[in-house]
C-alpha cells in the first residue's frame, strides 16, 4: 500500500508533498471558522472546519457561547468522531481538564496549571503507546489580561520540512528508542515506568503521529549522532521564522480543534477578577473529517 510517510516510497511522498504545500494556509486567519454554537454545528460550519483540518490538521472555531460548560468541547468533539476521552488524574469527572492557575493542591506543581510558558510539545507525549493522544479540543472560556498566546504547527508539515532537509532525520526520529520519558512517581498509579518510543510513527491506518516535547528535564534522547542531529534540526525549525508556524490568541468562545499538532504557550498575566480559563479535552481518536 502506498504511503507518503514511508521513506522507501518517494513517489507517494512527492505527490503528497506537492498537495500539502499547495493547500497550506498562508496565515492564522485561514484557520478561523465562524460558528454559532460549537455544541451543535450547522452543516456548513462543520464542513468548513473539516476542510481546514484536511489542509493542516487543525482549525480554530470562533463561537458566541461563553458559558462555563465542559459540554462545549465534548459535544464539539463528538461531531468529529472524538469519543475516547483520555481522562487523567488531574482532569474533571467528565474527563475534561480545567486549565487555569491553581495556587494550591497538586496541580500547582504542573506547568499547564500555572501562568508560566510551556515549550513546544504534543499532548500526551508521556503516554504509553496504547494511549497516544490523537485528537484534542482546547476551548477558551476566559482569556488572560495579557499573554497566553499559542504557537501552532502542523506535525505533518514539520515532517515534510525535516524530510526535505535530510531523510535521515526522519529515519532517526522513527526509531523505537528515539525518545524516553524517565520513570517517575505518579500520585495515583505509584511508579510510572519509563516510556520509550519514536517521535514520528504511523497508526494502523497509516496516519502520521508525532510525540515530542522540547523540555529537557523530562526527556532522554537516544545518544547516537543521527538522533541528536535530527533533534537539533527540529529545534532549529521550531525556532525559525517559517511561515508554517501560526500564532493564535484564543478569545472567549473560541477554541482549537486539532489532530494533536505541535503547540506551545506564552507566559501570561491574569486579571484577578476574571482569571484565564481553558477547557482541554484530549482523545485517543483521530478527527473524522467526513460526516
C-alpha positions in Angstrom: 0.0 0.0 0.0 1.4 3.4 -1.0 2.1 5.7 1.9 3.8 9.2 1.7 5.3 8.6 5.2 7.3 5.5 4.0 10.9 6.6 3.4 11.1 3.9 0.7 8.1 5.4 -1.2 9.4 8.6 -2.8 6.7 8.7 -5.5 3.9 8.8 -2.9 5.8 11.3 -0.8 6.5 13.7 -3.7 2.8 13.6 -4.7 1.6 14.2 -1.1 4.3 16.9 -0.6 3.1 18.9 -3.6 -0.5 18.7 -2.4 0.4 19.6 1.2 2.4 22.7 0.2 -0.3 23.9 -2.2 -3.1 23.6 0.4 -1.1 25.0 3.4 -2.7 28.1 5.0 -0.8 31.3 4.5 -1.8 32.8 7.8 -3.5 32.1 11.1 -6.6 33.9 9.8 -7.2 31.0 7.4 -7.6 28.6 10.4 -10.6 30.5 11.8 -14.2 29.4 11.1 -17.1 31.4 12.5 -19.7 29.2 14.2 -22.9 30.0 16.1 -22.8 27.2 18.7 -19.9 24.6 18.7 -22.2 22.2 20.6 -24.5 21.9 17.6 -22.7 22.9 14.4 -24.6 23.7 11.2 -23.6 21.5 8.3 -21.7 24.3 6.5 -19.9 25.1 9.8 -18.8 21.5 10.2 -17.8 21.3 6.6 -15.6 24.4 6.8 -13.9 23.1 10.0 -13.3 19.7 8.3 -11.9 21.3 5.2 -9.4 23.3 7.3 -8.4 20.2 9.2 -7.7 18.3 5.9 -5.4 21.1 5.0 -3.3 21.4 8.1 -4.7 19.1 10.9 -6.2 22.0 12.8 -8.9 24.6 12.8 -10.0 27.4 15.1 -13.7 27.9 15.7 -15.0 31.3 16.8 -18.2 30.8 18.6 -20.5 33.0 20.6 -21.1 30.8 23.6 -19.1 32.0 26.6 -20.6 29.8 29.3 -18.6 27.7 31.8 -19.8 24.5 30.3 -17.5 21.5 29.7 -20.1 20.1 27.4 -18.8 22.6 24.8 -15.6 20.8 24.0 -17.1 17.3 24.5 -20.1 17.9 22.2 -17.9 19.6 19.6 -15.5 16.7 19.6 -18.3 14.1 19.3 -19.4 15.8 16.0 -15.9 14.8 14.6 -15.8 11.3 15.9 -13.9 12.2 19.1 -15.3 9.9 21.8 -12.5 8.2 23.6 -11.5 10.9 26.1 -8.1 10.3 27.8 -9.2 11.2 31.3 -6.2 11.7 33.6 -6.0 12.1 37.4 -5.9 15.9 37.1 -9.0 16.2 34.8 -12.6 16.6 36.0 -15.0 13.7 36.4 -16.2 14.1 32.8 -12.6 13.8 31.5 -12.2 17.5 30.6 -9.4 19.4 32.3 -9.8 23.0 33.6 -6.6 24.7 32.5 -6.2 27.6 34.9 -3.8 28.8 37.6 -4.0 26.8 40.8 -2.4 28.3 43.8 -2.9 25.2 46.0 -3.1 21.5 45.7 -1.2 19.1 43.4 -1.9 21.0 40.2 0.2 24.0 41.1 3.3 21.8 40.6 2.4 21.2 36.9 3.2 23.9 34.3 -0.2 23.9 32.5 -1.8 24.9 35.7 0.5 27.9 36.2 1.0 31.2 34.3 4.4 30.1 33.1 5.3 29.5 29.4 5.1 26.0 28.0 7.6 24.9 25.4 6.8 23.2 22.2 5.2 19.8 22.6 2.4 17.5 21.5 -0.1 16.5 24.2 0.4 13.2 26.0 4.0 12.7 24.9 4.5 10.8 28.2 1.6 8.3 27.5 2.2 4.7 26.7 1.7 3.5 23.0 -1.9 2.3 23.7 -2.9 5.7 24.9 -1.5 8.0 22.3 -3.3 11.4 22.1 -4.5 11.8 18.5 -7.3 14.5 18.8 -7.7 17.5 21.0 -10.1 20.4 21.8 -8.9 23.5 23.6 -11.7 25.8 24.4 -11.4 29.3 25.8 -13.9 30.4 28.5 -11.8 33.5 29.6 -8.5 34.7 28.2 -5.7 36.3 30.2 -5.3 40.0 30.8 -2.2 39.8 28.6 -0.1 36.9 27.1 -1.0 33.3 26.9 -0.8 33.1 23.1 -0.2 29.7 21.4 2.0 29.0 18.5 0.8 26.1 16.3 2.5 23.9 13.7 1.1 21.0 11.8 3.1 17.9 12.6 2.8 16.7 9.1 4.5 20.0 7.9 7.2 19.5 10.4 7.8 16.0 9.0 7.8 17.4 5.4 10.4 20.1 6.2 12.6 17.7 8.1 12.5 15.1 5.4 13.3 17.7 2.8 16.4 18.8 4.8 17.6 15.2 5.3 15.5 11.9 5.2 17.9 10.6 7.8 16.3 12.9 10.3 13.0 11.1 9.8 14.7 7.7 10.0 16.3 8.6 13.3 13.1 10.1 14.8 11.1 6.9 13.8 13.4 4.7 15.9 11.6 2.8 18.6 14.0 4.1 21.2 14.5 7.7 19.9 12.9 9.4 22.9 12.4 8.2 26.5 10.4 9.8 29.3 12.1 8.7 32.5 10.4 6.8 35.3 8.6 8.9 37.9 6.3 8.6 40.8 2.6 9.2 40.0 0.1 10.2 42.7 -2.4 7.5 41.7 -0.5 4.8 39.9 2.6 4.8 42.1 5.8 4.4 40.0 5.1 5.3 36.3 7.5 3.3 34.2 9.8 4.9 31.7 8.1 5.4 28.3 10.3 4.8 25.3 9.2 5.3 21.8 9.6 7.2 18.5 8.9 10.8 17.7 7.2 10.0 14.4 5.1 6.9 14.0 2.3 5.5 11.9 -1.0 4.3 13.2 -2.8 1.2 11.9 -4.4 3.3 9.1 -1.1 4.8 8.1 -1.7 8.2 9.6 1.3 10.1 10.9 1.5 10.6 14.7 4.0 12.8 16.5 5.2 12.5 20.1 7.5 15.4 21.2 8.5 17.8 23.9 11.1 20.5 23.9 11.5 20.1 27.7 14.9 19.0 28.8 14.3 17.9 32.4 11.7 15.2 31.5 13.3 13.8 28.4 16.1 11.5 27.4 17.2 11.3 23.7 19.0 8.4 22.2 22.6 9.2 22.3 23.6 8.5 18.7 24.8 11.0 16.1 21.8 10.6 13.8 19.2 11.2 16.6 20.9 14.1 18.1 21.3 15.7 14.6 17.6 15.2 14.0 16.6 16.7 17.3 18.8 19.7 16.6 17.2 20.1 13.2 13.7 20.0 14.7 14.7 22.5 17.4 16.0 24.9 14.7 12.8 24.5 12.7 10.6 25.4 15.7 12.8 28.4 16.5 12.8 29.6 12.9 10.6 32.1 11.2 9.0 29.5 8.9 5.6 30.7 7.6 4.1 27.3 8.6 4.1 28.3 12.3 1.0 30.2 13.3 0.3 32.3 16.3 -3.2 32.3 17.9 -4.8 34.2 20.7 -8.0 32.5 21.6 -10.8 34.8 22.8 -13.8 33.7 24.9 -15.9 31.4 22.9 -13.1 30.4 20.6 -11.3 27.1 20.5 -8.7 24.9 18.8 -9.8 21.6 17.2 -6.8 19.5 16.1 -5.1 16.2 15.5 -2.7 16.9 18.3 -0.5 19.3 16.4 2.7 20.9 17.8 2.0 23.8 20.1 3.4 26.0 22.8 2.0 28.6 25.2 3.4 32.0 26.1 3.5 33.2 29.8 0.6 35.3 30.8 -0.8 37.7 33.5 -4.2 37.1 34.9 -7.0 39.6 35.5 -7.6 38.9 39.3 -11.4 39.3 38.9 -11.6 37.2 35.7 -8.8 34.7 35.5 -7.9 32.8 32.4 -9.8 29.5 32.0 -9.4 27.0 29.2 -11.1 23.6 28.9 -8.9 20.8 27.4 -10.3 17.6 26.1 -7.8 15.0 24.8 -8.8 12.0 22.8 -7.4 8.6 21.7 -9.3 9.2 18.4 -8.2 11.0 15.3 -10.6 13.6 14.0 -13.1 12.2 11.5 -13.2 14.7 8.7 -16.3 13.4 7.0 -19.7 13.1 8.5 
